């Protein structure tokens, strides 16, 4: 894999040269600071742009067009990178080496036409009601996944942090969006968002650059600002506990831990190994003590979000075991601080991290994820990442463990009414 980066003024091109695939994969990212008020309309735009355009007015027309381009794949994703909302448009298609001349250009033009030639009339997106209804269903269905819903309610307790609201948006905001408002926001995205383009495959650099020079219709220069790290939560002397109630078969216990004063090295490497030892597998400290030894939980895991400066612990249990499980979770955090885990635990966690990095090279969008990390967040290349993981020492994990502080507890239980208490 060879990574080439080019500053094109209004956007950045990242070419990932490899002979590993018969396809060319492209991801175009529009990035801006995350704002709660943008979440719903940004999701709607993500859907509208690949639903139809000026030439293909409906899904049937689009399907026929994709089949004519050797079954080209098109998708859109809205994600968050720390402080930033990242709106991505993706395509994967057969390299013209295996189809016919100029198909790379035709395929990329197809994606760019979806982005730059939307289905509008009189400065308004047309026929967006069906897209709004589809998004509304997705927002409402958030509540059906009880674990995700519990974590969402846990994050909501942090008020205005970038992770404190439903990434799908909310129904009330959706009601107020019309075609003109969506088109106005679309123009803001095109003209104001920071833009990065990633291309993976076996292609000629000059020819690929010429395609984007000719067809990528953004000329506005923007000042780059890659401050991804979300500010730390203010430490609490007393842990705040919340209870939410719903129709659930099992109680969801969720803990929010704040991370403090992590170094760049700790954030990129050590905290991930720490989290895996704590709750990343069936051999983890949490799983062994809560599930295996005591049979209190159906599952128990931890998940670190290093660029948000938080970690979450979550478990599905019987309601009568809440206090027992919370006690064991707190004990597990103390065990990590004391280094009460084996070298085998640490080596297994490191191996998992290394395997994850290596596995990213097996798919085009895995390569893009690594290239994005290298370009925007962590400048280390893959070989350096692997070496740094392999060289992590136990005392470094213990040092990181002392920077993890329990902040908030939320349980999602059957019946009752909402309440809050402190302990």
Number of C-alpha atoms within 10 A of each C-alpha: 14 9 18 14 14 13 10 14 13 19 22 18 20 21 26 21 18 17 11 14 15 15 20 22 23 25 24 23 24 21 22 19 20 19 14 17 11 14 20 24 23 22 21 21 22 20 20 24 22 21 20 23 23 14 13 17 15 15 13 11 13 18 15 12 15 16 11 10 18 13 14 19 17 17 16 19 13 20 15 17 19 23 22 20 23 23 23 20 23 20 19 22 21 22 21 19 14 10 12 10 11 11 18 23 16 14 23 23 18 17 24 17 19 22 22 19 14 23 25 16 12 9 13 17 22 20 16 20 12 10 15 22 14 13 21 20 12 15 17 12 11 15 14 11 10 20 21 13 17 25 22 19 21 26 23 16 17 16 10 12 19 23 19 17 21 17 19 20 22 20 17 10 13 18 11 9 16 17 18 16 14 21 21 13 16 21 12 11 18 17 17 18 23 23 24 22 22 24 26 27 21 19 19 10 11 8 12 16 14 12 15 18 12 9 14 17 15 16 12 13 15 14 9 10 10 14 13 16 15 18 16 15 17 10 14 12 10 11 16 16 17 19 19 20 16 16 12 15 13 18 26 26 27 28 24 23 21 24 29 18 12 17 11 12 11 19 19 19 21 25 25 23 25 25 25 24 28 28 23 22 19 15 17 22 28 28 28 17 19 24 19 13 9 13 13 23 22 13 15 26 21 23 16 23 16 21 19 21 21 22 22 23 22 23 27 22 23 16 17 10 12 19 10 12 23 17 11 17 23 13 15 22 19 14 16 22 19 14 15 13 18 11 12 10 17 19 18 18 24 25 15 17 20 19 12 13 18 15 12 16 17 12 14 22 19 16 24 24 15 19 25 18 14 15 18 15 19 16 13 16 14 19 11 11 17 20 11 17 21 15 9 17 13 16 12 13 23 19 18 21 23 15 15 21 20 22 23 22 22 23 24 27 25 16 11 10 10 12 10 10 9 10 7
